[in-house]
């Protein structure tokens, strides 16, 4: 018996445009942000199409998604290796962080509670140096 075939997703113009835009951006952006930037460039892509393209890119492992404090999804093109994020609440600047102690902690806690095949995501939200300096200068 052979392994089931994984369907190959057709690469659409819209998906290519969304991915190219994400390659240029630093930080997580909402679908609405991406839609507005695409329109500014002259790309005629509807908002629903942007959402579909983003979901396909997430499903394919090409884009990371996180939920903001208000529950809105934001997207970013990230490296393919497992990592965590430091995200500025003010400007959205994002730094990828690989942290072996977090990995060991997650594995230890999972084992202590009898969990197997464990996955995790960690995003740390704060204020980046530039935004903190700007806020301090306004005081």
C-alpha positions as CSV (number, residue, x, y, z in Angstrom):
1,X,0.0,0.0,0.0
2,X,1.4,3.4,-0.9
3,X,1.3,6.6,1.1
4,X,-1.7,8.9,0.5
5,X,-0.9,11.6,-2.0
6,X,-0.8,15.1,-0.5
7,X,-2.6,17.5,-2.8
8,X,-0.3,20.2,-4.3
9,X,-1.7,23.6,-3.7
10,X,-1.8,25.8,-6.8
11,X,0.3,28.9,-6.4
12,X,-2.0,31.8,-7.3
13,X,-1.0,35.4,-8.2
14,X,-2.7,36.6,-5.1
15,X,-0.9,34.2,-2.8
16,X,2.4,35.1,-4.5
17,X,1.7,38.8,-3.9
18,X,0.8,38.3,-0.3
19,X,3.9,36.2,0.3
20,X,6.2,38.8,-1.5
21,X,4.7,41.6,0.6
22,X,5.3,39.6,3.9
23,X,8.9,39.0,2.8
24,X,9.4,42.8,2.8
25,X,7.8,43.5,6.2
26,X,9.3,43.4,9.7
27,X,6.7,42.3,12.2
28,X,3.3,40.8,12.3
29,X,0.5,42.4,10.2
30,X,-3.2,41.9,10.1
31,X,-5.0,40.8,6.9
32,X,-6.5,44.3,6.7
33,X,-3.0,45.9,6.9
34,X,-1.8,43.6,4.1
35,X,-4.9,44.2,2.0
36,X,-4.4,48.0,2.3
37,X,-0.7,47.7,1.4
38,X,-1.5,45.5,-1.6
39,X,-4.1,48.0,-2.8
40,X,-1.5,50.9,-2.4
41,X,0.8,48.9,-4.7
42,X,-2.0,48.5,-7.3
43,X,-2.6,44.8,-6.7
44,X,-6.3,44.2,-7.1
45,X,-6.8,41.6,-4.4
46,X,-10.0,41.4,-2.4
47,X,-9.9,41.2,1.4
48,X,-11.5,37.8,1.4
49,X,-8.8,36.6,-1.0
50,X,-6.1,37.9,1.3
51,X,-7.6,35.9,4.2
52,X,-7.8,32.8,2.0
53,X,-4.2,33.3,0.8
54,X,-3.0,33.8,4.4
55,X,-4.7,30.7,5.6
56,X,-3.2,28.6,2.8
57,X,0.3,30.0,3.6
58,X,-0.2,29.2,7.3
59,X,-1.4,25.7,6.4
60,X,1.7,25.3,4.2
61,X,4.0,26.4,7.0
62,X,5.2,29.5,5.2
63,X,3.7,32.1,7.5
64,X,3.3,32.3,11.3
65,X,0.0,33.6,12.8
66,X,-0.5,34.9,16.3
67,X,-3.5,36.4,18.1
68,X,-3.3,39.8,19.5
69,X,-4.7,40.7,23.0
70,X,-8.0,41.5,21.3
71,X,-8.1,38.2,19.4
72,X,-7.2,39.6,16.0
73,X,-4.9,37.4,13.9
74,X,-1.7,38.8,12.7
75,X,0.7,37.2,10.2
76,X,4.5,37.2,9.5
77,X,6.9,35.4,7.3
78,X,9.2,33.5,9.6
79,X,12.1,31.1,9.5
80,X,11.1,27.5,9.1
81,X,12.8,26.3,12.3
82,X,10.9,26.3,15.6
83,X,11.2,29.7,17.4
84,X,9.4,32.1,19.6
85,X,8.7,35.8,19.2
86,X,9.3,39.1,21.1
87,X,6.6,41.4,19.8
88,X,6.4,45.2,20.4
89,X,2.8,46.2,21.4
90,X,3.4,49.7,20.1
91,X,4.9,49.3,16.6
92,X,4.7,45.5,15.9
93,X,8.4,45.0,15.5
94,X,9.1,41.3,16.0
95,X,12.3,39.4,16.9
96,X,12.6,35.7,16.5
97,X,14.1,34.0,19.5
98,X,15.3,30.4,19.7
99,X,15.5,29.4,23.4
100,X,16.7,25.9,24.3
101,X,15.8,26.4,28.0
102,X,12.1,27.0,27.0
103,X,12.2,23.8,24.9
104,X,13.6,21.8,27.9
105,X,11.1,23.3,30.3
106,X,8.2,22.5,27.9
107,X,9.4,18.9,27.5
108,X,9.9,18.5,31.3
109,X,6.5,19.8,32.2
110,X,4.8,17.7,29.5
111,X,6.6,14.6,30.8
112,X,5.7,15.3,34.4
113,X,2.0,15.4,33.4
114,X,2.1,12.4,31.1
115,X,1.8,14.3,27.8
116,X,3.4,13.1,24.6
117,X,3.7,14.5,21.1
118,X,3.8,18.0,22.6
119,X,3.9,21.3,20.6
120,X,3.9,24.8,22.0
121,X,4.0,28.4,20.9
122,X,5.4,31.3,22.9
123,X,5.0,35.0,22.1
124,X,6.3,37.6,24.5
125,X,4.7,41.0,24.2
126,X,6.4,44.2,25.4
127,X,7.7,47.6,24.2
128,X,10.8,47.7,22.0
129,X,13.7,49.9,22.8
130,X,12.8,52.5,20.2
131,X,9.2,52.8,21.3
132,X,10.2,52.9,25.0
133,X,12.7,55.8,24.2
134,X,10.0,57.7,22.2
135,X,7.6,57.3,25.1
136,X,10.2,58.5,27.6
137,X,11.0,61.5,25.5
138,X,7.4,62.6,25.5
139,X,7.2,62.6,29.3
